[in-house]
Amino acid sequence: MEYIIGVVIIVAVIGIYVWTYSLNQKIEKPEGCEEVSCSGCKVDNCVSRK
C-alpha cells in the first residue's frame, strides 16, 4: 500500500508539472517584454553566453 501512495504522489506531481507547463506555453508575452541580449551582461562565465 505504501508503494501505491508513493507512485500516486509522483504521478500527480508529474501531471501537475505537465499541466502547468502547457498552460504557460499558451500565455502570450506581455507588452514591453523584450528578449534579453548578452551584450549588456558583464559576466564572463555565463552559461547562456555564446
C-alpha positions in Angstrom: 0.0 0.0 0.0 2.9 2.4 0.8 4.3 1.9 -2.7 0.9 2.7 -4.3 0.7 6.0 -2.4 4.2 6.9 -3.4 3.5 6.2 -7.1 0.3 8.2 -7.0 2.1 11.2 -5.5 4.9 11.0 -8.1 2.4 10.7 -11.0 0.4 13.6 -9.5 3.4 15.9 -9.3 4.5 15.0 -12.9 0.9 15.6 -14.1 0.7 19.0 -12.4 4.1 19.9 -13.9 3.0 18.9 -17.4 -0.4 20.7 -17.0 1.2 24.0 -15.8 3.9 23.8 -18.5 1.2 23.5 -21.2 -0.7 26.4 -19.7 2.4 28.5 -19.6 3.1 27.9 -23.3 -0.4 29.3 -24.2 0.2 32.6 -22.4 1.3 35.5 -24.6 4.3 37.7 -23.6 3.3 40.9 -22.0 3.8 44.1 -24.0 7.2 45.7 -23.3 8.8 42.4 -22.7 11.8 42.0 -24.8 14.4 39.4 -25.5 17.5 39.6 -23.3 20.7 40.2 -25.1 24.1 39.1 -23.7 25.8 42.3 -24.8 24.8 44.1 -21.6 25.9 41.4 -19.2 29.5 41.6 -17.9 29.6 38.0 -16.5 32.3 36.1 -18.4 31.4 32.6 -17.2 27.7 32.7 -18.0 26.2 29.5 -19.4 23.9 31.4 -21.8 26.6 33.4 -23.3 27.9 32.0 -26.6 
